[in-house]
Amino acid sequence: MGTIVIATNSTLDGVVQDPDGKEGFRLGGWFDRFGGDDLPTWAALETDEALNAEALLLGRRTDAWFATRWSSRSGVWADRLNSMPKYVVSSTLEQPAWKNGTVLRGDVAEEVSALKRRVDGEILVYASYQLGRALLEHDLVDEVRLVVFPVVLGAGERLFGETSDPKPLRLVESRPLGAGLTYVTYRPVAAPEERR
């Protein structure tokens, strides 16, 4: 049975939009500006995470974004990302941009539930905040891993949006990554009425 792990970078106020500043968001580019000397430690963490995962689950825009940035790279981390299976959730996409991709076209909850039954191991969700919101809404997320950057932007797209119900989470790990970044891991817990 697979586990869905949302793994993303976020500002302190939850913004995930335009970390590299290439999307035109006026506050973009926060990743390099506020990651600083901690980025090599961050890269080691991300490499280990990819080496221990079985697949990536992405939205359409994220698939295209990662394909342009990773397809031509090499090295341990890049080789793993480029070679691993990728599942792209989209109702309009014909062919994924990144190699080894499969499009999931049907109902998100049904498709991802079926994927969890097929893939044994971690299925990482990178940088796909709209998909992440849908997965959280349908209680399909098994873990949330955030690298929090020490800046409050005050505006921008955030990982978490409205949900129909509260989504309680339990902190399972928190540690610094160098002098400024923080790595936190949460797992969902059953709502009080579900624990009875």
Solvent accessible surface area in square Angstrom, and as a share of the most:
residue,aa,sasa,rsa
1,M,145,0.65
2,G,1,0.01
3,T,53,0.31
4,I,0,0.00
5,V,2,0.01
6,I,2,0.01
7,A,8,0.06
8,T,17,0.10
9,N,30,0.15
10,S,4,0.03
11,T,2,0.01
12,L,117,0.58
13,D,38,0.19
14,G,21,0.20
15,V,0,0.00
16,V,15,0.09
17,Q,42,0.18
18,D,1,0.01
19,P,24,0.15
20,D,47,0.24
21,G,35,0.33
22,K,150,0.63
23,E,96,0.43
24,G,72,0.69
25,F,37,0.15
26,R,190,0.69
27,L,38,0.19
28,G,11,0.10
29,G,16,0.15
30,W,1,0.00
31,F,31,0.13
32,D,96,0.50
33,R,147,0.53
34,F,73,0.31
35,G,3,0.03
36,G,43,0.41
37,D,141,0.73
38,D,11,0.06
39,L,35,0.17
40,P,97,0.61
41,T,61,0.35
42,W,33,0.12
43,A,30,0.23
44,A,58,0.45
45,L,26,0.13
46,E,18,0.08
47,T,24,0.14
48,D,82,0.43
49,E,16,0.07
50,A,0,0.00
51,L,84,0.42
52,N,107,0.55
53,A,1,0.00
54,E,80,0.36
55,A,1,0.00
56,L,0,0.00
57,L,0,0.00
58,L,0,0.00
59,G,13,0.13
60,R,111,0.41
61,R,134,0.49
62,T,13,0.07
63,D,1,0.01
64,A,46,0.36
65,W,60,0.21
66,F,19,0.08
67,A,10,0.08
68,T,107,0.62
69,R,49,0.18
70,W,22,0.08
71,S,61,0.40
72,S,109,0.70
73,R,116,0.42
74,S,96,0.62
75,G,38,0.37
76,V,99,0.57
77,W,42,0.15
78,A,4,0.03
79,D,75,0.39
80,R,57,0.21
81,L,1,0.01
82,N,9,0.05
83,S,64,0.41
84,M,1,0.00
85,P,59,0.37
86,K,1,0.00
87,Y,33,0.13
88,V,0,0.00
89,V,23,0.13
90,S,11,0.07
91,S,98,0.63
92,T,101,0.59
93,L,33,0.16
94,E,137,0.61
95,Q,133,0.59
96,P,13,0.08
97,A,62,0.48
98,W,3,0.01
99,K,120,0.51
100,N,78,0.40
101,G,20,0.20
102,T,69,0.40
103,V,18,0.11
104,L,9,0.04
105,R,119,0.43
106,G,40,0.39
107,D,79,0.41
108,V,39,0.23
109,A,22,0.17
110,E,122,0.55
111,E,47,0.21
112,V,0,0.00
113,S,31,0.20
114,A,26,0.20
115,L,0,0.00
116,K,20,0.09
117,R,157,0.57
118,R,143,0.52
119,V,20,0.11
120,D,109,0.57
121,G,26,0.25
122,E,43,0.19
123,I,0,0.00
124,L,0,0.00
125,V,1,0.01
126,Y,12,0.05
127,A,45,0.35
128,S,10,0.06
129,Y,35,0.13
130,Q,110,0.49
131,L,13,0.07
132,G,0,0.00
133,R,67,0.25
134,A,31,0.24
135,L,0,0.00
136,L,13,0.06
137,E,53,0.24
138,H,94,0.42
139,D,104,0.54
140,L,20,0.10
141,V,8,0.05
142,D,48,0.25
143,E,14,0.06
144,V,0,0.00
145,R,30,0.11
146,L,19,0.09
147,V,3,0.02
148,V,24,0.14
149,F,0,0.00
150,P,66,0.42
151,V,22,0.13
152,V,95,0.54
153,L,26,0.13
154,G,56,0.54
155,A,30,0.23
156,G,24,0.23
157,E,64,0.29
158,R,82,0.30
159,L,6,0.03
160,F,92,0.38
161,G,36,0.35
162,E,174,0.78
163,T,58,0.34
164,S,84,0.54
165,D,83,0.43
166,P,119,0.75
167,K,51,0.22
168,P,48,0.30
169,L,62,0.31
170,R,121,0.44
171,L,92,0.46
172,V,51,0.29
173,E,67,0.30
174,S,65,0.42
175,R,99,0.36
176,P,102,0.64
177,L,3,0.02
178,G,47,0.45
179,A,109,0.85
180,G,29,0.28
181,L,2,0.01
182,T,50,0.29
183,Y,17,0.07
184,V,18,0.10
185,T,6,0.03
186,Y,64,0.24
187,R,104,0.38
188,P,56,0.35
189,V,50,0.29
190,A,42,0.32
191,A,22,0.17
192,P,81,0.51
193,E,114,0.51
194,E,119,0.53
195,R,155,0.57
196,R,233,0.85
